[in-house]
């Protein structure tokens, strides 16, 4: 069988934790912070763990991660 290729966009945006969950950057945090509430900005620091439904899709893009 040939080797599977990793999606280039996915390897730049997602990483796997030790237990196999998918870690991603927070959404809605790139620009326009002036219109967001301070609570929203505070809660969107760092990264987040994707939901199981989304993680299943992303794992197909990262066959060897």
N, CA, C and O atoms as a CHARMM CRD file, in Angstrom:
* protein
*
  260
    1    1 UNK  N      0.83700  -1.19800   0.00000 PROA 1      0.00000
    2    1 UNK  CA     0.00000   0.00000   0.00000 PROA 1      0.00000
    3    1 UNK  C      0.87100   1.24600   0.00000 PROA 1      0.00000
    4    1 UNK  O      1.90100   1.28000   0.67300 PROA 1      0.00000
    5    2 UNK  N      0.47500   2.25600  -0.73700 PROA 2      0.00000
    6    2 UNK  CA     1.24500   3.50300  -0.71100 PROA 2      0.00000
    7    2 UNK  C      1.01800   4.24000   0.60500 PROA 2      0.00000
    8    2 UNK  O      0.03300   4.02000   1.31000 PROA 2      0.00000
    9    3 UNK  N      1.95400   5.11000   0.90300 PROA 3      0.00000
   10    3 UNK  CA     1.81000   5.92500   2.10700 PROA 3      0.00000
   11    3 UNK  C      0.73700   6.98100   1.87600 PROA 3      0.00000
   12    3 UNK  O      0.51900   7.42900   0.75000 PROA 3      0.00000
   13    4 UNK  N      0.07100   7.37200   2.96300 PROA 4      0.00000
   14    4 UNK  CA    -0.93800   8.42200   2.89200 PROA 4      0.00000
   15    4 UNK  C     -0.27200   9.77100   3.10500 PROA 4      0.00000
   16    4 UNK  O      0.67400   9.89500   3.88400 PROA 4      0.00000
   17    5 UNK  N     -0.77600  10.77900   2.40500 PROA 5      0.00000
   18    5 UNK  CA    -0.23500  12.12300   2.58700 PROA 5      0.00000
   19    5 UNK  C     -1.02400  12.86300   3.65300 PROA 5      0.00000
   20    5 UNK  O     -2.24700  12.74800   3.73300 PROA 5      0.00000
   21    6 UNK  N     -0.30700  13.62300   4.46900 PROA 6      0.00000
   22    6 UNK  CA    -0.92700  14.48600   5.46300 PROA 6      0.00000
   23    6 UNK  C     -1.37300  15.77200   4.78500 PROA 6      0.00000
   24    6 UNK  O     -0.65800  16.31700   3.94400 PROA 6      0.00000
   25    7 UNK  N     -2.57200  16.26300   5.15400 PROA 7      0.00000
   26    7 UNK  CA    -3.03800  17.54600   4.63200 PROA 7      0.00000
   27    7 UNK  C     -2.16400  18.65200   5.20800 PROA 7      0.00000
   28    7 UNK  O     -2.03900  18.78100   6.42600 PROA 7      0.00000
   29    8 UNK  N     -1.56100  19.44800   4.33500 PROA 8      0.00000
   30    8 UNK  CA    -0.62400  20.47700   4.78100 PROA 8      0.00000
   31    8 UNK  C     -1.28700  21.51200   5.67800 PROA 8      0.00000
   32    8 UNK  O     -0.69100  21.96000   6.65700 PROA 8      0.00000
   33    9 UNK  N     -2.51700  21.89500   5.34900 PROA 9      0.00000
   34    9 UNK  CA    -3.21500  22.88400   6.16400 PROA 9      0.00000
   35    9 UNK  C     -3.52000  22.36300   7.55700 PROA 9      0.00000
   36    9 UNK  O     -3.48300  23.11900   8.52800 PROA 9      0.00000
   37   10 UNK  N     -3.82100  21.07200   7.66000 PROA 10     0.00000
   38   10 UNK  CA    -4.17600  20.49000   8.95000 PROA 10     0.00000
   39   10 UNK  C     -2.96300  20.38100   9.86600 PROA 10     0.00000
   40   10 UNK  O     -3.08200  20.59100  11.07300 PROA 10     0.00000
   41   11 UNK  N     -1.80100  20.05700   9.31200 PROA 11     0.00000
   42   11 UNK  CA    -0.62900  19.89700  10.17400 PROA 11     0.00000
   43   11 UNK  C     -0.17000  21.22800  10.74200 PROA 11     0.00000
   44   11 UNK  O      0.49500  21.26800  11.77700 PROA 11     0.00000
   45   12 UNK  N     -0.52900  22.34500  10.05400 PROA 12     0.00000
   46   12 UNK  CA    -0.17500  23.66600  10.57000 PROA 12     0.00000
   47   12 UNK  C     -1.16400  24.14500  11.63000 PROA 12     0.00000
   48   12 UNK  O     -0.81200  24.98400  12.46000 PROA 12     0.00000
   49   13 UNK  N     -2.38500  23.63300  11.61700 PROA 13     0.00000
   50   13 UNK  CA    -3.44300  24.18100  12.46600 PROA 13     0.00000
   51   13 UNK  C     -3.81100  23.32000  13.65500 PROA 13     0.00000
   52   13 UNK  O     -4.34300  23.83800  14.63700 PROA 13     0.00000
   53   14 UNK  N     -3.54700  22.02300  13.60200 PROA 14     0.00000
   54   14 UNK  CA    -3.98700  21.10800  14.65300 PROA 14     0.00000
   55   14 UNK  C     -2.81900  20.28800  15.17700 PROA 14     0.00000
   56   14 UNK  O     -1.85500  20.01800  14.46000 PROA 14     0.00000
   57   15 UNK  N     -2.92500  19.89400  16.45200 PROA 15     0.00000
   58   15 UNK  CA    -1.96200  18.96000  17.02500 PROA 15     0.00000
   59   15 UNK  C     -2.71900  18.01000  17.93100 PROA 15     0.00000
   60   15 UNK  O     -3.81100  18.32900  18.40100 PROA 15     0.00000
   61   16 UNK  N     -2.14400  16.84600  18.17500 PROA 16     0.00000
   62   16 UNK  CA    -2.79500  15.84300  19.00500 PROA 16     0.00000
   63   16 UNK  C     -2.19600  15.85100  20.40300 PROA 16     0.00000
   64   16 UNK  O     -0.99300  16.04100  20.57900 PROA 16     0.00000
   65   17 UNK  N     -3.06200  15.63900  21.40000 PROA 17     0.00000
   66   17 UNK  CA    -2.59300  15.52100  22.77600 PROA 17     0.00000
   67   17 UNK  C     -2.11100  14.08900  22.99700 PROA 17     0.00000
   68   17 UNK  O     -2.21800  13.24600  22.10600 PROA 17     0.00000
   69   18 UNK  N     -1.58600  13.82300  24.17900 PROA 18     0.00000
   70   18 UNK  CA    -1.07700  12.48900  24.48400 PROA 18     0.00000
   71   18 UNK  C     -2.19100  11.44600  24.47400 PROA 18     0.00000
   72   18 UNK  O     -1.94200  10.28200  24.16200 PROA 18     0.00000
   73   19 UNK  N     -3.41000  11.84900  24.80900 PROA 19     0.00000
   74   19 UNK  CA    -4.53600  10.91200  24.81800 PROA 19     0.00000
   75   19 UNK  C     -5.24500  10.83400  23.47900 PROA 19     0.00000
   76   19 UNK  O     -6.23800  10.12100  23.34300 PROA 19     0.00000
   77   20 UNK  N     -4.73600  11.57300  22.47200 PROA 20     0.00000
   78   20 UNK  CA    -5.29600  11.47800  21.14000 PROA 20     0.00000
   79   20 UNK  C     -6.38300  12.49100  20.82700 PROA 20     0.00000
   80   20 UNK  O     -7.01600  12.40800  19.77400 PROA 20     0.00000
   81   21 UNK  N     -6.61300  13.45300  21.72500 PROA 21     0.00000
   82   21 UNK  CA    -7.58700  14.49500  21.42600 PROA 21     0.00000
   83   21 UNK  C     -6.93800  15.52900  20.50800 PROA 21     0.00000
   84   21 UNK  O     -5.71200  15.63000  20.44600 PROA 21     0.00000
   85   22 UNK  N     -7.75600  16.28900  19.80200 PROA 22     0.00000
   86   22 UNK  CA    -7.25300  17.25500  18.83500 PROA 22     0.00000
   87   22 UNK  C     -7.27300  18.64800  19.45300 PROA 22     0.00000
   88   22 UNK  O     -8.31200  19.12100  19.91400 PROA 22     0.00000
   89   23 UNK  N     -6.11400  19.29400  19.45600 PROA 23     0.00000
   90   23 UNK  CA    -5.97700  20.64600  20.00200 PROA 23     0.00000
   91   23 UNK  C     -5.95800  21.63000  18.84400 PROA 23     0.00000
   92   23 UNK  O     -5.30200  21.39000  17.83000 PROA 23     0.00000
   93   24 UNK  N     -6.68700  22.75100  18.99200 PROA 24     0.00000
   94   24 UNK  CA    -6.76500  23.75700  17.93600 PROA 24     0.00000
   95   24 UNK  C     -6.74900  25.14500  18.54500 PROA 24     0.00000
   96   24 UNK  O     -7.03100  25.32400  19.73000 PROA 24     0.00000
   97   25 UNK  N     -6.41200  26.13200  17.71200 PROA 25     0.00000
   98   25 UNK  CA    -6.46700  27.51000  18.16500 PROA 25     0.00000
   99   25 UNK  C     -7.92100  27.93400  18.33800 PROA 25     0.00000
  100   25 UNK  O     -8.82300  27.37300  17.71400 PROA 25     0.00000
  101   26 UNK  N     -8.13400  28.92900  19.19100 PROA 26     0.00000
  102   26 UNK  CA    -9.47200  29.44600  19.41400 PROA 26     0.00000
  103   26 UNK  C     -9.97800  30.17000  18.16800 PROA 26     0.00000
  104   26 UNK  O     -9.21400  30.85300  17.48500 PROA 26     0.00000
  105   27 UNK  N    -11.25400  30.01800  17.88100 PROA 27     0.00000
  106   27 UNK  CA   -11.86800  30.71000  16.75800 PROA 27     0.00000
  107   27 UNK  C    -12.23200  32.13800  17.14500 PROA 27     0.00000
  108   27 UNK  O    -12.33800  32.45800  18.32900 PROA 27     0.00000
  109   28 UNK  N    -12.42200  32.99400  16.14700 PROA 28     0.00000
  110   28 UNK  CA   -12.85800  34.38100  16.33300 PROA 28     0.00000
  111   28 UNK  C    -11.87600  35.20000  17.15100 PROA 28     0.00000
  112   28 UNK  O    -12.28300  36.03200  17.96200 PROA 28     0.00000
  113   29 UNK  N    -10.58100  34.97100  16.94400 PROA 29     0.00000
  114   29 UNK  CA    -9.59200  35.67200  17.75600 PROA 29     0.00000
  115   29 UNK  C     -8.54100  36.35400  16.87900 PROA 29     0.00000
  116   29 UNK  O     -7.51100  36.78800  17.39600 PROA 29     0.00000
  117   30 UNK  N     -8.77100  36.46000  15.57800 PROA 30     0.00000
  118   30 UNK  CA    -7.73400  36.98100  14.69200 PROA 30     0.00000
  119   30 UNK  C     -7.71700  38.49900  14.61900 PROA 30     0.00000
  120   30 UNK  O     -6.64400  39.10200  14.58300 PROA 30     0.00000
  121   31 UNK  N     -8.88800  39.12600  14.59700 PROA 31     0.00000
  122   31 UNK  CA    -8.93600  40.59000  14.47800 PROA 31     0.00000
  123   31 UNK  C    -10.27800  41.05900  15.01200 PROA 31     0.00000
  124   31 UNK  O    -11.15400  40.24500  15.30600 PROA 31     0.00000
  125   32 UNK  N    -10.44100  42.37400  15.13900 PROA 32     0.00000
  126   32 UNK  CA   -11.70900  42.93000  15.59300 PROA 32     0.00000
  127   32 UNK  C    -11.94100  42.77100  17.07300 PROA 32     0.00000
  128   32 UNK  O    -13.08300  42.61000  17.50200 PROA 32     0.00000
  129   33 UNK  N    -10.87200  42.81300  17.88000 PROA 33     0.00000
  130   33 UNK  CA   -11.02800  42.61700  19.32400 PROA 33     0.00000
  131   33 UNK  C    -11.78100  43.76900  19.97500 PROA 33     0.00000
  132   33 UNK  O    -12.31500  43.60600  21.07200 PROA 33     0.00000
  133   34 UNK  N    -11.83700  44.92700  19.32800 PROA 34     0.00000
  134   34 UNK  CA   -12.46900  46.09800  19.94000 PROA 34     0.00000
  135   34 UNK  C    -13.96700  45.86400  20.10900 PROA 34     0.00000
  136   34 UNK  O    -14.58100  46.40700  21.02800 PROA 34     0.00000
  137   35 UNK  N    -14.56400  45.04800  19.21500 PROA 35     0.00000
  138   35 UNK  CA   -15.99800  44.80200  19.34300 PROA 35     0.00000
  139   35 UNK  C    -16.33500  43.61700  20.21900 PROA 35     0.00000
  140   35 UNK  O    -17.51100  43.38500  20.50000 PROA 35     0.00000
  141   36 UNK  N    -15.35600  42.86600  20.65800 PROA 36     0.00000
  142   36 UNK  CA   -15.62700  41.71500  21.51500 PROA 36     0.00000
  143   36 UNK  C    -15.63700  42.15900  22.97900 PROA 36     0.00000
  144   36 UNK  O    -15.00200  43.14700  23.34800 PROA 36     0.00000
  145   37 UNK  N    -16.36300  41.41600  23.79500 PROA 37     0.00000
  146   37 UNK  CA   -16.38200  41.74300  25.21300 PROA 37     0.00000
  147   37 UNK  C    -15.08100  41.25400  25.85300 PROA 37     0.00000
  148   37 UNK  O    -14.42000  40.35000  25.34000 PROA 37     0.00000
  149   38 UNK  N    -14.73100  41.86600  26.97500 PROA 38     0.00000
  150   38 UNK  CA   -13.51900  41.43900  27.68000 PROA 38     0.00000
  151   38 UNK  C    -13.63500  39.99400  28.13600 PROA 38     0.00000
  152   38 UNK  O    -12.64100  39.26700  28.14900 PROA 38     0.00000
  153   39 UNK  N    -14.82600  39.57400  28.50600 PROA 39     0.00000
  154   39 UNK  CA   -15.03700  38.18900  28.92600 PROA 39     0.00000
  155   39 UNK  C    -14.74000  37.22100  27.78400 PROA 39     0.00000
  156   39 UNK  O    -14.12200  36.17600  27.98800 PROA 39     0.00000
  157   40 UNK  N    -15.18700  37.57900  26.57600 PROA 40     0.00000
  158   40 UNK  CA   -14.95400  36.70100  25.43000 PROA 40     0.00000
  159   40 UNK  C    -13.46200  36.61900  25.11600 PROA 40     0.00000
  160   40 UNK  O    -12.94000  35.53600  24.85300 PROA 40     0.00000
  161   41 UNK  N    -12.77500  37.76300  25.14400 PROA 41     0.00000
  162   41 UNK  CA   -11.33700  37.77300  24.87300 PROA 41     0.00000
  163   41 UNK  C    -10.59600  36.92700  25.90600 PROA 41     0.00000
  164   41 UNK  O     -9.68400  36.17500  25.56400 PROA 41     0.00000
  165   42 UNK  N    -10.99200  37.05600  27.15900 PROA 42     0.00000
  166   42 UNK  CA   -10.34300  36.32500  28.24200 PROA 42     0.00000
  167   42 UNK  C    -10.55200  34.82300  28.09600 PROA 42     0.00000
  168   42 UNK  O     -9.63100  34.03800  28.31900 PROA 42     0.00000
  169   43 UNK  N    -11.77000  34.42200  27.71900 PROA 43     0.00000
  170   43 UNK  CA   -12.08100  32.99700  27.60600 PROA 43     0.00000
  171   43 UNK  C    -11.47500  32.35800  26.36200 PROA 43     0.00000
  172   43 UNK  O    -11.43200  31.13200  26.26300 PROA 43     0.00000
  173   44 UNK  N    -11.00700  33.16000  25.41700 PROA 44     0.00000
  174   44 UNK  CA   -10.45700  32.61000  24.17900 PROA 44     0.00000
  175   44 UNK  C     -8.93800  32.58700  24.17500 PROA 44     0.00000
  176   44 UNK  O     -8.33600  32.44600  23.11000 PROA 44     0.00000
  177   45 UNK  N     -8.30600  32.72100  25.32200 PROA 45     0.00000
  178   45 UNK  CA    -6.84500  32.62300  25.36800 PROA 45     0.00000
  179   45 UNK  C     -6.40100  31.19000  25.10800 PROA 45     0.00000
  180   45 UNK  O     -7.12000  30.24200  25.42300 PROA 45     0.00000
  181   46 UNK  N     -5.22900  31.04100  24.53900 PROA 46     0.00000
  182   46 UNK  CA    -4.65200  29.71100  24.38000 PROA 46     0.00000
  183   46 UNK  C     -5.34300  28.89200  23.30900 PROA 46     0.00000
  184   46 UNK  O     -5.74700  29.41600  22.27100 PROA 46     0.00000
  185   47 UNK  N     -5.47500  27.60600  23.56900 PROA 47     0.00000
  186   47 UNK  CA    -6.04100  26.66700  22.60500 PROA 47     0.00000
  187   47 UNK  C     -7.26600  25.99900  23.20400 PROA 47     0.00000
  188   47 UNK  O     -7.58600  26.20000  24.37600 PROA 47     0.00000
  189   48 UNK  N     -7.94700  25.20400  22.39300 PROA 48     0.00000
  190   48 UNK  CA    -9.12800  24.48200  22.83900 PROA 48     0.00000
  191   48 UNK  C     -9.06800  23.05800  22.30200 PROA 48     0.00000
  192   48 UNK  O     -8.31100  22.76500  21.37500 PROA 48     0.00000
  193   49 UNK  N     -9.86500  22.18400  22.88600 PROA 49     0.00000
  194   49 UNK  CA    -9.97800  20.80500  22.43200 PROA 49     0.00000
  195   49 UNK  C    -11.21800  20.70400  21.55400 PROA 49     0.00000
  196   49 UNK  O    -12.29600  21.15300  21.94500 PROA 49     0.00000
  197   50 UNK  N    -11.07200  20.11800  20.37200 PROA 50     0.00000
  198   50 UNK  CA   -12.19800  20.00500  19.45200 PROA 50     0.00000
  199   50 UNK  C    -13.21100  18.98600  19.96900 PROA 50     0.00000
  200   50 UNK  O    -12.87100  18.07300  20.72100 PROA 50     0.00000
  201   51 UNK  N    -14.46100  19.16500  19.55000 PROA 51     0.00000
  202   51 UNK  CA   -15.50600  18.21100  19.89300 PROA 51     0.00000
  203   51 UNK  C    -15.20900  16.87600  19.19600 PROA 51     0.00000
  204   51 UNK  O    -14.51200  16.84900  18.18100 PROA 51     0.00000
  205   52 UNK  N    -15.73000  15.78300  19.73200 PROA 52     0.00000
  206   52 UNK  CA   -15.45200  14.46400  19.11300 PROA 52     0.00000
  207   52 UNK  C    -15.86200  14.38700  17.65600 PROA 52     0.00000
  208   52 UNK  O    -15.19500  13.72100  16.86400 PROA 52     0.00000
  209   53 UNK  N    -16.95400  15.05900  17.28200 PROA 53     0.00000
  210   53 UNK  CA   -17.41500  15.01200  15.89300 PROA 53     0.00000
  211   53 UNK  C    -16.41600  15.69900  14.96800 PROA 53     0.00000
  212   53 UNK  O    -16.11100  15.18900  13.89100 PROA 53     0.00000
  213   54 UNK  N    -15.90400  16.86300  15.39000 PROA 54     0.00000
  214   54 UNK  CA   -14.93000  17.56800  14.57000 PROA 54     0.00000
  215   54 UNK  C    -13.57800  16.86700  14.59700 PROA 54     0.00000
  216   54 UNK  O    -12.86700  16.84500  13.59200 PROA 54     0.00000
  217   55 UNK  N    -13.22100  16.29600  15.74100 PROA 55     0.00000
  218   55 UNK  CA   -11.92700  15.62600  15.87500 PROA 55     0.00000
  219   55 UNK  C    -11.83300  14.43000  14.92900 PROA 55     0.00000
  220   55 UNK  O    -10.76200  14.14400  14.39300 PROA 55     0.00000
  221   56 UNK  N    -12.94300  13.73500  14.72300 PROA 56     0.00000
  222   56 UNK  CA   -12.93900  12.58000  13.83100 PROA 56     0.00000
  223   56 UNK  C    -12.58700  12.98700  12.40900 PROA 56     0.00000
  224   56 UNK  O    -11.88600  12.25800  11.70800 PROA 56     0.00000
  225   57 UNK  N    -13.07300  14.15300  11.97900 PROA 57     0.00000
  226   57 UNK  CA   -12.77200  14.64800  10.63200 PROA 57     0.00000
  227   57 UNK  C    -11.29800  15.01900  10.52600 PROA 57     0.00000
  228   57 UNK  O    -10.63500  14.67400   9.54800 PROA 57     0.00000
  229   58 UNK  N    -10.78400  15.72500  11.53600 PROA 58     0.00000
  230   58 UNK  CA    -9.40200  16.20300  11.49700 PROA 58     0.00000
  231   58 UNK  C     -8.42400  15.03800  11.54000 PROA 58     0.00000
  232   58 UNK  O     -7.37200  15.09500  10.90400 PROA 58     0.00000
  233   59 UNK  N     -8.74900  13.99400  12.27000 PROA 59     0.00000
  234   59 UNK  CA    -7.83200  12.84300  12.38300 PROA 59     0.00000
  235   59 UNK  C     -7.63200  12.14500  11.03600 PROA 59     0.00000
  236   59 UNK  O     -6.59500  11.52100  10.81100 PROA 59     0.00000
  237   60 UNK  N     -8.60700  12.24700  10.15300 PROA 60     0.00000
  238   60 UNK  CA    -8.44200  11.66400   8.81700 PROA 60     0.00000
  239   60 UNK  C     -7.38300  12.42900   8.02300 PROA 60     0.00000
  240   60 UNK  O     -6.71500  11.86700   7.15500 PROA 60     0.00000
  241   61 UNK  N     -7.24000  13.73200   8.33500 PROA 61     0.00000
  242   61 UNK  CA    -6.25100  14.54700   7.63700 PROA 61     0.00000
  243   61 UNK  C     -4.84100  14.33000   8.17100 PROA 61     0.00000
  244   61 UNK  O     -3.87100  14.70100   7.50900 PROA 61     0.00000
  245   62 UNK  N     -4.70700  13.73400   9.36100 PROA 62     0.00000
  246   62 UNK  CA    -3.40800  13.53000  10.01100 PROA 62     0.00000
  247   62 UNK  C     -3.19500  12.03600  10.24300 PROA 62     0.00000
  248   62 UNK  O     -3.26400  11.58100  11.38500 PROA 62     0.00000
  249   63 UNK  N     -2.93800  11.26500   9.18900 PROA 63     0.00000
  250   63 UNK  CA    -2.91600   9.81300   9.34500 PROA 63     0.00000
  251   63 UNK  C     -1.80100   9.29700  10.24000 PROA 63     0.00000
  252   63 UNK  O     -1.96400   8.24700  10.86100 PROA 63     0.00000
  253   64 UNK  N     -0.66300  10.00200  10.33200 PROA 64     0.00000
  254   64 UNK  CA     0.45400   9.45600  11.10500 PROA 64     0.00000
  255   64 UNK  C      0.75700  10.26300  12.35500 PROA 64     0.00000
  256   64 UNK  O      1.77600  10.01900  13.00100 PROA 64     0.00000
  257   65 UNK  N     -0.08600  11.21000  12.71600 PROA 65     0.00000
  258   65 UNK  CA     0.15000  12.02400  13.90400 PROA 65     0.00000
  259   65 UNK  C     -0.36300  11.33100  15.15300 PROA 65     0.00000
  260   65 UNK  O     -0.24700  11.87500  16.25200 PROA 65     0.00000
